[in-house]
Structure formats: C-alpha cells, structure tokens
Amino acid sequence: MPSLLDELQAILSKLDYVKAGDIILAEHHNYKLDALWKIKEILEDLNARVSELEQAGAPAPAPEPILTAIWPTYRHDFQRTGYQPKPVKYIVLNGYYSWFMVYKADGSVLYTYYNQVGSEDGSPVVDEYGKMFLPLDDGLVRTGKVWGLIDGWYITAGYIPYGLTLRNNKLYIPSGDYGLHIIDLVTGERRVYYTEGEIYCPPYVDEQGNIYFGSQDGYIYALNHDGSLKWRYYVGGEVRGGPAVLSDGTMVFGGTNNCVHAMDPNGNEKWRFCTEDWIYDTPAIGPDDTIYFASQDDYLYALNPNGSLKWKYYLGQYAYYRFPPAVDPNRGVYLLDDDNVLHAVDFNGNPRWTLSMPGTGRISIGPDGTIYTGAGGKLTAVNPDGTIKFQVDIPEKAYSEPVLVG
C-alpha cells in the first residue's frame, strides 16, 4: 500500500509549476502548489526522523565521500567535467543580461523569469531536493525551486563571476569584492575571507571542510573549515581557473601567467606546465586523471597526471578562448571556442567533428552524450555524432553553463 508521501509525489509528478511559456514575475506564485511541495518536504523530514529513531543505537554511517547535490558546484563536480551522469529532466540557464530560464529535456520551455539583473557568467547550483541558488551581477544570490518558485536571496558586496559551491549545508560564494563568503544554510552564520583580488572560480571543499581556491592577487589559498587561513602560495598573474581535483587529491589551477599549477593539499607545488598565453578558465579532469584545458595560444592541451604533455590539439588561429572544456567519460572532450565552433576530440587527441554554433559559451553534457549550450540566444542540444538534436530560441544568450537537473 503506497504511503502518503508516495501518493503526494505521484500527484506532484503530474503537475507543472506553470504552463509552458509562462513568464513568472516575482509577485506571481502558485501558492497552492507551493503548499503541496512544502507538505512533501515536511513528510520527508518526518520520515527521516522516524528512520533515525528506528536506527537508534546503531553505529553512525560513514560520511558520504561524494557530493549528493544535483549540481553542487561550477562544472557539476570538482573534476570540473561539466558532465551530468543522471538522466536530464530540466535544463537551467542563467542569462547574460536579465533572464533566468528553465527548459524541459525536449527543449520545451518550463518557465522564464525576468531578474532585472543578469549574471554574465555565473551559474546556479542545485541541491538534492531541487532547491537552487542563483548568482547575479549585483551580488545577490537568489534562491528557489527548479520548478518555478523564486523565494529569497543572500547578499554579497560584489558580483559573482563563475558560480558557487554547495557542500555540507554550506554555500561558498566567490565574489568581485575580493572575498570568499561562506554561509551556513542551517544556522545562518556567515563568514568572509578577504584576499587582495577578485575570486573567479568557486572553491573546492574537501571531506574535512578545508577550502581551496585561487584569486586574481596571484595566490592560491587554503582555508581551514572554520574559514581561517591554512596556507597560501604565490604563482603570479591572476588565478582564474580551478581547482580541478585529481583522484589523489592533487589540485590543478590555471591563470594569466600562462601556466597550470598542480598543488598538493599541504601547499606544495608538485609541478607546473606553461603555454604561450593565458589559461582563462578551469581545467577539467578525465576519468583516467588526464588534465584538459585550453590556452589563448589556440591549443587544447591534454596533460598526464605528472604534468607531462600527452597531446595538444590545434583549435584554429585567433580562436580566442575563454570557456572550459567538458569531458564525457565515454566519448571524449568538447570545447566551444569564440569563433562559435564546437570541437569534439577523442581521448587520443584526434578530431571527431566540428560544428558551427550560433554563438559561444559554456557547454554541459548529459549521460547519453547530448551536449547542451545556451550560446547565441538559442538553447542547442547536439547529439554525440555532431548532429543537431534540437535548437530553440531563448530570451537572451547564456554564457553560463547549462545546469542539467537529473
């Protein structure tokens, strides 16, 4: 016999929060449906509490070593792959100027929301219950549910460049005010650690709560779980990309000194690999710990875990690059350059195909190999063989990564 929670979930699964194509304004909400979702959350909490009571006296389970949120950080995971292993239900886009957009997996619109303030590059994060945190250029982080309720916000003093990290009920916000803002979502406690430069890429947070990130002041930072300084290491230039984390805990950063740097958790530089120009965004890590990144010198690079060159792939002259590659563990590496060309490269550095796109921006990949982007004012889904799956007009271009909600 189904439980009350099961019956409620069955009802909710048949409902859309709004009609397809609706534009939601802040003052217009479906409060009855909001109430149903709230009841579902209460029942889930009660079920969890009952389970805790039933298991009283049993040994505490080991901490979960992997992230459990739907899309918990920039590029989905701390390997910065941009790959969602779960079947895609919704595609979330943060527009460059003003719009926030959610589409269904077939490209039909669920809803769009006019924010009045855009995000340029900032990407949302989504927890395991569908709650999202949406960064904006005015320093706000709006909150709500993927299916349509925008209900609150947190405030920082500067714009939020690439996105956020969500782990262990804490929200980590890199900011243009030179600070890393840490908000405890349970207690509301807030801490800020200030550097001497803007912080672009969201931090890596390990299982012990230690925090690692780079700043435009040229330093790579490590903070203890309480937000105090653990160490910092000067590399020069602006550290814009990373960390991307290898299986042994090594962290790889990229920056405007033309180099990628590999750091261990104790603050020791293991190696560096330098190119002929900037590395503007984060590297990505493949399933065998190969490190992929693009440089402004027009090449896509692959490095072995020890920092030696595995191969490099020529993207084309003046293919100015500012966005990160995405890695499909089953098919290869993808990158959308500023000449609006989507490149597909296999794990040996051989070209598979290229495809002209309506614009440039970040890309994400679903478990079936579909590549998604909001480049050029269109939501485009590309099949693994380079053919167009669908392409629909959206209110504005999105440089931010498509967040794929499974």
Phi, psi and omega in degrees: 000128182293145177283169177300322179296318178297317180296319180295319178298322179297320178295313184294327182292341180268357185249141166261147182296321177222167175290148178304133178091352179295145171255124182265125171262157188303329185270000184247108179227153172270090188290332178295316179291325174304317182296321178298317178296324178294318177299318178300317179297320179296316179297319177298320178295318179297317178300318180297318180295320178298317179298321179297318179294321181293331182264009182303135181093343177282153178298143181295139178294152177294148179299141180291123186279352181241161178290142182249354179288160182293314176215087196270351181200173178302129182070022173080315187219173183281355167275352176060044184279333188071019185249127177256114182282347182268150177304136186277127175254319182226152177240118185253129181232136174254115186288161184291323186255302191214342193259144170244133192224139175230128181237154174281169186296338179270003179094355177283148186283136170269306171194162171233152187224126180271116185269342187074335176235136181267195184224352184055279186245347191289132182251144177289164164240156184224131179273182187289348178259007180087006175281135183241157178232119192246110182279142181232163185289341180273009179092358178278146165243106179279153179234158178172195177250148182303324187278004166142354183261117173259112197234356182187188181196161168241155186238133168241179185263359182211168181292163186244105192295294190257329183155206192224169168233137179235116178204140176054043178061027174233144178250126182250121188239107173283142191221154174289355176273013178079004185249149166260114182266132181238119183242122174281114186284350178268310184267341185083358179298142184227134177229152177226132172248121183263136172254196179247022178201167178294149179248118186267298189274136177301153187283161164270131177241120183275183186294336178271359180089005175290148192236132183229134181196167176245162181227159176289355175280002177092001181255148164259132187246148167231129177246148170289170183298337179271004178090001177278158183289129175264310172196166169216152186223128185270127176241346181086164183069198177251123179273096186263330188244143177094177011276145165253137195248128175278170186295336179268008179093355176297137181247134183245129181240153174231158182194188186275006170272011175076007187238154163256143184238133176256123182241143171270168185295348180265003177093014178264133176280120182278321178193166170221150178230125186249143178248195182263001181199183185301151164248105196276330186230190188282144167293168175231149185249130178276176184295339178255019180072012170294140184256124181245136175200160176247146179242157176292357176277011172082016179241146164264125185253148169233126179245146170289162181301339179271003177093359178280153182287128175268310172194167170221147187237126183283122183272339183121145183297135178063023175281067185311130190238132174224357184248157186277157171288163172240148186238120171265117186297345183255348190228327182142205189242143179231148178208135176253116185266178184279000167270010178066033179247127175269122181256134172244123185230137179280177186288354175260004179087013179267137178292135175263310177192165170231155182215128176287132184243165181285353181182194179238163181162185179279155180235155174225161187231135175269172186293339177270006179089001177292134179257132184241144173204153174256024185295140171069022178077020176224140169274113183244132172244127184244131176291161181299340180269003176093003175270155181282126176276310170201159177211120183232148176290142175234163187302329179198166180294155178229111172282335182294157180292143169293123176271118185262114184265118182267000000 
